[in-house]
Amino acid sequence: MPQTPHVEKHFTAGEIVRDMVIGMSDGLTVPFALAAGLSGAVSNTAVVVVAGLAEVAAGSIAMGLGGYLAARGDAEHYAREKAVEERELKEIPEVETQEVIDVLAQYGVPPEQGKHVMDALRQNPKAWVDFMMRFELGLEEPDPKRAVRSAGTIAGSYVLGGLVPLAPYIFCGRALTALLWSVVVTLLALAVFGFIKAKFTGTAPLRGALQTTLIGGLAAGAAFAIARAIG
């Protein structure tokens, strides 16, 4: 009887989703707080729109640059630690050998069998280094294109998120009316974003939508309260 082939499905775009979450969540809350704070001080929505777009531009650049520097820092840290491991393999191989055996023991591999694994790793120094990086230090080699991709994803998500709370001010003439619509569309956008994020990550979509709306709504509300208190 033919068996149905087993096909494993794993979500492998975690870094992209994380960057989108960082950019979108800030993009939805920070411009909203700015627009809400200005709504109580000015009646001209054009002023709110101009100020909001300026903030979106500045915020996206700052957030994108932060993502780029963070990814570059991860790559530099990995390269530095890898150089240390390569040097230690040459200078103190007996210590590194024992470290491999100790790591394997944590996974239930007896020392006698660990020595056989070590014999195989000695024949491939590159694999030995990779083993130490992953299982001793818990470090994965970063994608060399990660920094640029992270910067673009965060910045782009910030812009998309920032345009949502500003859209009502573009189409409404009264600031307070636009504020009410901004609250509605921002919460709706948070719910949709949480639903889609949950679908990608494999969690319950409705729960993801509720959590994102609640957390984002609280953040936006806190930012609004601070902006109004300062203004």
FIKEKOL-851719 format. One line per 8 residues: for each residue x, y, z of C-alpha. Coordinates in steps of 0.2 Angstrom, whole numbers, plus 5000, padded with zeros to 4 digits. Example, Ala and Ser with C-alpha at 12.3 -4.5 7.8 and 13.67 -1.06 7.14 Angstrom:
5062/4978/5039 ~ 5068/4995/5036
This chain:
5000/5000/5000 ~ 5008/5016/4995 ~ 5012/5029/5009 ~ 5009/5047/5008 ~ 5026/5056/5007 ~ 5029/5066/5023 ~ 5032/5084/5019 ~ 5038/5095/5033
5033/5113/5034 ~ 5043/5125/5044 ~ 5042/5144/5044 ~ 5059/5151/5039 ~ 5055/5169/5038 ~ 5056/5173/5056 ~ 5069/5187/5054 ~ 5058/5196/5041
5042/5195/5051 ~ 5052/5202/5066 ~ 5058/5216/5056 ~ 5040/5220/5050 ~ 5033/5219/5067 ~ 5046/5231/5073 ~ 5043/5244/5059 ~ 5024/5242/5058
5021/5243/5077 ~ 5031/5259/5079 ~ 5024/5266/5063 ~ 5006/5263/5069 ~ 5009/5271/5086 ~ 5022/5285/5085 ~ 5013/5295/5071 ~ 4997/5292/5079
5003/5299/5095 ~ 5010/5314/5086 ~ 4994/5317/5076 ~ 4983/5315/5091 ~ 4993/5327/5101 ~ 4993/5340/5087 ~ 4974/5338/5085 ~ 4971/5346/5102
4982/5361/5097 ~ 4978/5365/5079 ~ 4962/5364/5069 ~ 4971/5364/5052 ~ 4973/5346/5047 ~ 4986/5351/5034 ~ 4998/5355/5048 ~ 4995/5338/5056
4998/5329/5039 ~ 5014/5339/5036 ~ 5021/5336/5053 ~ 5016/5318/5052 ~ 5024/5314/5036 ~ 5040/5323/5042 ~ 5040/5311/5057 ~ 5037/5296/5046
5051/5301/5035 ~ 5063/5304/5049 ~ 5057/5289/5059 ~ 5058/5277/5045 ~ 5076/5282/5042 ~ 5081/5281/5060 ~ 5073/5264/5062 ~ 5080/5257/5046
5097/5263/5051 ~ 5095/5255/5068 ~ 5090/5239/5060 ~ 5106/5240/5048 ~ 5118/5243/5063 ~ 5110/5229/5073 ~ 5112/5217/5059 ~ 5130/5223/5056
5134/5221/5074 ~ 5128/5203/5074 ~ 5139/5199/5059 ~ 5154/5207/5067 ~ 5151/5198/5083 ~ 5150/5181/5074 ~ 5166/5185/5064 ~ 5175/5189/5080
5169/5174/5089 ~ 5173/5163/5075 ~ 5191/5169/5074 ~ 5193/5165/5092 ~ 5187/5147/5089 ~ 5198/5145/5074 ~ 5213/5151/5085 ~ 5209/5140/5099
5207/5125/5088 ~ 5226/5127/5083 ~ 5233/5132/5100 ~ 5223/5122/5112 ~ 5215/5107/5102 ~ 5214/5096/5118 ~ 5203/5109/5127 ~ 5192/5111/5112
5190/5092/5110 ~ 5184/5091/5128 ~ 5172/5105/5125 ~ 5164/5095/5111 ~ 5163/5079/5121 ~ 5155/5090/5135 ~ 5142/5098/5123 ~ 5137/5081/5116
5135/5074/5134 ~ 5122/5087/5136 ~ 5112/5079/5122 ~ 5114/5062/5130 ~ 5129/5056/5120 ~ 5141/5045/5131 ~ 5159/5051/5131 ~ 5165/5035/5122
5153/5039/5107 ~ 5158/5058/5108 ~ 5176/5053/5105 ~ 5170/5045/5089 ~ 5161/5061/5084 ~ 5177/5070/5088 ~ 5188/5059/5077 ~ 5176/5064/5062
5177/5082/5066 ~ 5196/5082/5067 ~ 5196/5077/5048 ~ 5186/5093/5045 ~ 5192/5108/5054 ~ 5178/5119/5046 ~ 5164/5108/5052 ~ 5173/5108/5070
5172/5127/5070 ~ 5154/5127/5064 ~ 5150/5114/5078 ~ 5157/5125/5091 ~ 5149/5141/5085 ~ 5132/5133/5085 ~ 5132/5121/5100 ~ 5144/5129/5112
5141/5148/5108 ~ 5123/5146/5101 ~ 5127/5157/5086 ~ 5121/5155/5068 ~ 5131/5162/5054 ~ 5122/5178/5049 ~ 5116/5181/5031 ~ 5128/5193/5023
5113/5202/5015 ~ 5104/5203/5031 ~ 5109/5221/5036 ~ 5102/5229/5020 ~ 5087/5218/5020 ~ 5083/5222/5038 ~ 5085/5240/5035 ~ 5074/5240/5020
5060/5230/5029 ~ 5060/5240/5045 ~ 5060/5256/5036 ~ 5046/5251/5023 ~ 5035/5244/5037 ~ 5037/5260/5047 ~ 5031/5270/5032 ~ 5016/5259/5028
5011/5259/5047 ~ 5014/5278/5048 ~ 5002/5282/5034 ~ 4988/5272/5042 ~ 4984/5285/5056 ~ 4988/5300/5045 ~ 4976/5295/5031 ~ 4960/5302/5040
4969/5319/5041 ~ 4972/5319/5023 ~ 4953/5316/5019 ~ 4945/5325/5034 ~ 4944/5344/5036 ~ 4942/5344/5055 ~ 4956/5338/5066 ~ 4945/5331/5080
4934/5321/5067 ~ 4950/5315/5059 ~ 4957/5310/5076 ~ 4941/5299/5079 ~ 4943/5290/5062 ~ 4962/5288/5065 ~ 4958/5279/5081 ~ 4947/5267/5071
4958/5264/5057 ~ 4973/5262/5068 ~ 4965/5249/5079 ~ 4958/5240/5063 ~ 4975/5240/5055 ~ 4983/5232/5071 ~ 4970/5219/5071 ~ 4973/5214/5053
4992/5215/5055 ~ 4991/5203/5070 ~ 4980/5191/5061 ~ 4992/5190/5046 ~ 5007/5189/5057 ~ 4999/5175/5067 ~ 4995/5165/5051 ~ 5013/5166/5046
5020/5161/5062 ~ 5007/5147/5065 ~ 4999/5153/5080 ~ 4980/5156/5082 ~ 4975/5170/5070 ~ 4961/5177/5081 ~ 4972/5177/5096 ~ 4986/5185/5087
4974/5199/5081 ~ 4967/5202/5098 ~ 4985/5202/5106 ~ 4992/5214/5093 ~ 4977/5225/5094 ~ 4977/5226/5113 ~ 4996/5228/5115 ~ 4996/5241/5100
4981/5250/5107 ~ 4988/5251/5124 ~ 5005/5258/5117 ~ 4996/5270/5106 ~ 4985/5276/5120 ~ 5000/5278/5132 ~ 5009/5288/5118 ~ 4993/5299/5115
4991/5302/5134 ~ 5009/5308/5135 ~ 5008/5319/5119 ~ 4992/5327/5126 ~ 5000/5330/5143 ~ 5016/5338/5136 ~ 5005/5348/5123
